[in-house]
Amino acid sequence: MPTHWTVTAIRAKADALEARGAGRITLAAETLGLMVTALRFLATEGMAERRASYTVEVWDASGNHIVEHIGSLSNHAAAHAAFDAACASRPNQRVTLRQGIRIVTRRGLDGEANLTA
């Protein structure tokens, strides 16, 4: 999906497609309805991942490169649970929980947690 598509832009495209009908393209009415529904879904539920503000990541030994992206979450409690699970299953690796660029908490190679907020 193009990065310039916002929720508003997707909703506008769905409305325009529905108002215009199939127009210059040949679509069955059912297919047109499915396309409009899919666009509206994308504008609501489908955009949730883009709004996720927390990320859980595993870093290399130097702490300079992400080697595994565990997940992106929008719920604070779920993000902490994912962080805890990542730490438990990767005892000898650096793991971070970030909100945007801010590190919420991290666990170093020695297993020691460093709570930053």
C-alpha positions as a printed Julia matrix, in Angstrom:
117×3 Matrix{Float64}:
   0.0     0.0     0.0
   1.4     3.43   -0.85
   2.61    5.27    2.23
   0.72    8.44    1.27
  -2.63    6.68    1.67
  -4.23    7.96    4.84
  -7.47    6.75    6.4
  -9.21    9.82    4.95
  -7.81    9.18    1.46
  -8.85    5.52    1.52
 -12.37    6.41    2.67
 -12.61    9.03   -0.1
 -11.54    6.45   -2.71
 -14.16    4.02   -1.43
 -16.86    6.71   -1.57
 -15.81    7.8    -5.08
 -15.75    4.22   -6.35
 -19.17    3.53   -4.88
 -20.65    6.77   -6.29
 -19.18    6.28   -9.75
 -20.03    2.63   -9.96
 -17.98    0.49  -12.27
 -17.67    3.37  -14.75
 -14.97    2.73  -17.32
 -13.95   -0.61  -15.88
 -15.98   -3.76  -16.15
 -16.88   -5.13  -12.74
 -19.77   -7.22  -11.56
 -21.91   -5.42   -8.97
 -20.84   -7.97   -6.36
 -17.14   -7.36   -7.1
 -17.63   -3.6    -6.89
 -19.32   -4.04   -3.52
 -16.46   -6.2    -2.28
 -13.89   -3.61   -3.38
 -15.73   -0.82   -1.57
 -16.05   -2.98    1.54
 -12.36   -3.89    1.42
 -11.33   -0.23    1.11
 -13.54    0.73    4.05
 -12.11   -2.13    6.11
  -8.59   -1.0     5.26
  -9.47    2.52    6.39
 -10.52    1.28    9.81
  -9.25   -2.11   11.0
  -6.53   -2.53    8.39
  -4.78    0.69    9.37
  -4.39   -0.41   13.01
  -0.92   -1.82   12.36
   0.24    1.56   11.06
  -0.99    3.15   14.3
   0.87    0.67   16.48
   3.21    2.7    18.59
   5.1    -0.04   20.46
   7.7    -2.36   18.94
   9.54   -5.31   20.44
  12.9    -6.04   18.82
  15.93   -8.27   19.26
  19.33   -6.67   18.61
  22.74   -8.02   17.64
  25.49   -8.32   20.26
  26.84   -4.84   19.47
  23.38   -3.28   19.92
  23.65   -1.53   16.57
  21.38   -3.65   14.36
  17.94   -5.19   14.76
  18.12   -8.89   13.97
  14.49   -9.74   14.66
  11.31   -7.7    14.77
   9.06   -9.51   17.25
   6.0    -7.35   16.75
   4.27   -3.98   16.56
   1.48   -3.37   19.02
  -0.85   -0.54   19.91
  -1.78   -1.79   23.38
   0.63   -0.94   26.21
  -0.07   -4.07   28.3
   0.19   -6.37   25.28
   3.49   -4.74   24.32
   4.93   -5.4    27.78
   3.68   -9.0    27.64
   5.36   -9.48   24.25
   8.58   -7.97   25.64
   8.51  -10.31   28.66
   7.9   -13.33   26.41
  10.72  -12.28   24.07
  13.11  -11.91   27.03
  12.13  -15.31   28.43
  12.63  -17.09   25.1
  15.88  -15.26   24.24
  17.88  -15.19   27.51
  21.22  -14.3    25.9
  20.1   -11.55   23.52
  19.41   -7.82   23.72
  15.68   -7.08   23.61
  13.98   -3.7    23.55
  10.46   -2.39   23.91
  10.17    0.95   22.14
   7.42    3.5    21.72
   8.38    5.26   18.54
  12.05    6.11   19.04
  11.83    6.16   22.84
  13.08    3.03   24.59
  10.48    2.08   27.19
  12.54   -0.8    28.59
  15.37   -3.02   27.49
  17.19   -6.13   28.56
  20.92   -6.46   27.88
  23.12   -9.42   27.09
  23.67  -10.14   30.76
  19.92  -10.56   31.27
  19.72   -7.46   33.43
  16.71   -5.26   32.76
  17.23   -1.55   32.31
  13.93    0.21   32.89
  14.09    3.61   31.27
  10.54    4.83   31.84
